[in-house]
């Protein structure tokens, strides 16, 4: 990923936090039929190295064949982003731009169709996304006759991250006054993604 030095981010705590918060990412792989991409929710295990990504996808997805051959794959995480108007700067003799955050994670996928692996993965996904909503739905309450066909229709994917590239393009090349003006405008926006962009800018200032 093209990243000018001012925008490069290598701190794992910041990158992992963004990957958790913006966990619906794009898995890109190559094979004899060219490039394929699938949008998927990812769990992030950050206990060792640069981290491990875990997800699942439909067995019928042709991308499964790419993942099974051990080639390097790319997962793209898109974090908060927003349009930036020149009118928000002290010096307005400049041009509009777009502030954004992006993370590229590279690694070799390992797939599994083991029922126990898939069952454990789905429980983790539910705990991550459904449980915080306070809903009463539980994986364990589903009859086995309904679970078994679901497990046969998916595969698990794990990617140990070999290379992690973080880009936070958040007006680091502007003056403190210009950055403050941008943050104030974004914080006043009705767009929640814009306000999260402001939050990320403030985090960089601390």
C-alpha positions in Angstrom: 0.0 0.0 0.0 1.4 3.4 -0.9 2.0 5.2 2.4 3.9 8.4 2.8 6.0 8.4 6.0 3.7 10.9 7.7 0.8 8.6 7.4 2.5 5.3 8.3 1.3 3.5 11.5 3.2 0.6 12.9 1.9 0.5 16.5 0.1 -2.9 16.9 -2.3 -1.7 19.6 -3.7 1.0 17.4 -3.9 -1.3 14.3 -5.5 -4.2 16.3 -8.0 -1.8 17.8 -9.0 -0.5 14.4 -9.3 -4.1 13.0 -11.6 -5.0 15.9 -13.8 -2.0 15.5 -14.0 -2.2 11.7 -13.9 -6.0 11.5 -16.0 -6.4 8.4 -13.1 -6.6 5.9 -12.3 -7.8 2.3 -10.4 -11.0 1.7 -8.5 -10.9 -1.6 -6.8 -13.9 -3.1 -5.4 -14.9 -6.5 -5.6 -18.2 -8.4 -5.7 -19.6 -12.0 -8.9 -17.8 -12.6 -7.5 -14.4 -11.5 -8.4 -12.3 -8.4 -11.4 -13.0 -6.1 -12.6 -11.0 -3.2 -15.2 -11.7 -0.4 -16.4 -9.4 2.3 -16.3 -11.1 5.7 -16.4 -10.5 9.4 -13.0 -11.2 11.0 -12.0 -12.1 14.6 -8.6 -10.8 15.6 -6.3 -12.9 17.9 -3.5 -10.6 19.0 -1.7 -12.9 21.4 1.4 -13.5 19.4 3.3 -11.9 16.5 1.4 -9.5 14.4 -1.8 -11.3 15.1 -4.1 -14.0 13.6 -7.3 -13.4 11.6 -10.1 -15.9 11.8 -13.3 -16.1 9.7 -15.5 -18.5 7.8 -17.0 -18.5 4.3 -19.4 -20.6 2.3 -18.0 -23.8 1.0 -19.7 -23.0 -2.4 -17.6 -19.8 -2.7 -15.0 -20.4 -5.5 -12.5 -18.5 -3.4 -12.2 -21.5 -1.2 -10.0 -23.2 -3.9 -7.7 -20.2 -3.8 -7.3 -20.4 0.0 -6.6 -24.1 0.0 -3.5 -23.9 -2.2 -1.5 -21.9 0.4 -0.9 -18.8 -1.6 -0.5 -15.5 0.2 -3.8 -13.6 0.6 -4.6 -10.0 1.5 -7.2 -8.7 4.0 -8.2 -5.1 3.7 -9.7 -3.3 6.7 -11.3 0.1 6.0 -11.6 2.3 9.1 -13.2 5.6 9.7 -13.0 8.2 6.9 -14.4 11.5 5.9 -14.3 14.3 3.3 -12.3 17.3 4.4 -13.2 20.8 3.2 -10.6 23.5 2.7 -13.0 25.9 4.5 -12.1 24.1 7.8 -8.5 25.3 7.7 -7.0 28.5 8.8 -5.3 28.7 5.5 -8.0 28.1 2.9 -5.6 28.3 -0.1 -5.6 24.6 -0.5 -7.7 21.8 -1.9 -10.3 19.3 -0.6 -9.0 15.9 0.5 -10.2 12.7 2.2 -9.1 11.6 5.6 -9.1 7.9 6.0 -7.6 4.9 7.8 -6.8 1.6 6.2 -5.0 -1.6 7.2 -3.6 -4.3 4.9 -2.9 -7.7 6.4 -1.0 -10.3 4.5 -0.6 -14.0 5.2 -1.2 -17.5 4.0 -4.7 -18.9 4.8 -5.2 -22.3 6.4 -8.6 -23.8 5.9 -10.6 -26.4 7.9 -13.9 -28.2 7.5 -13.6 -30.0 10.9 -17.0 -29.8 12.6 -15.5 -29.1 16.0 -13.4 -26.2 14.7 -16.4 -24.7 12.9 -18.7 -25.1 15.9 -16.1 -23.3 18.2 -15.7 -20.6 15.6 -19.4 -19.9 15.2 -19.7 -19.7 19.0 -16.9 -17.1 19.1 -18.6 -15.1 16.3 -21.9 -15.1 18.2 -20.2 -14.1 21.4 -18.4 -11.2 19.6 -21.4 -9.8 17.7 -24.7 -11.0 19.1 -24.1 -11.2 22.8 -23.3 -7.5 23.3 -26.7 -6.7 21.8 -28.3 -8.4 24.8 -30.4 -10.8 22.7 -31.4 -14.2 24.2 -30.4 -16.2 21.1 -27.8 -18.9 21.9 -26.1 -21.3 19.5 -26.6 -24.1 22.0 -30.4 -23.8 21.8 -30.4 -24.8 18.2 -31.2 -28.4 17.5 -28.4 -30.5 16.2 -30.4 -31.4 13.1 -30.3 -27.7 12.2 -26.6 -27.1 13.1 -25.1 -30.0 11.2 -26.1 -28.9 7.7 -24.9 -25.4 8.5 -21.5 -26.7 9.5 -21.2 -28.7 6.3 -21.9 -25.6 4.2 -19.0 -23.5 5.5 -15.2 -23.7 6.0 -13.1 -22.0 8.6 -10.1 -19.8 7.6 -7.2 -18.8 9.8 -4.5 -16.4 8.6 -1.4 -15.8 10.7 -0.4 -12.2 9.7 3.1 -12.1 8.2 3.0 -8.4 7.2 0.8 -5.6 8.5 0.6 -2.2 6.9 -1.2 0.6 8.5 -2.1 3.9 6.9 -3.7 6.7 8.9 -4.2 9.7 6.6 -5.4 12.2 9.2 -3.9 15.6 8.4 -0.6 14.9 10.1 1.0 17.2 7.6 -1.2 20.2 8.7 -0.6 22.7 11.4 -2.2 22.1 14.9 -4.6 24.9 14.2 -5.8 23.4 10.9 -6.1 19.9 12.6 -8.1 21.5 15.4 -10.5 23.0 12.8 -11.0 19.7 11.0 -11.6 17.9 14.3 -14.2 20.5 15.4 -16.1 20.2 12.1 -16.1 16.4 12.1 -17.2 16.2 15.7 -20.2 18.4 14.8 -21.2 16.2 11.9 -24.4 14.1 11.9 -22.4 11.3 10.2 -21.2 8.8 12.8 -18.3 7.7 10.6 -17.1 11.4 10.4 -17.2 11.7 14.2 -15.2 8.5 14.6 -12.6 10.0 12.2 -12.4 12.9 14.6 -11.9 10.5 17.5 -9.1 8.8 15.7 -7.4 12.2 15.0 -7.6 13.1 18.7 -6.1 9.7 19.6 -3.1 10.5 17.4 -2.7 13.9 19.2 -2.4 12.2 22.6 
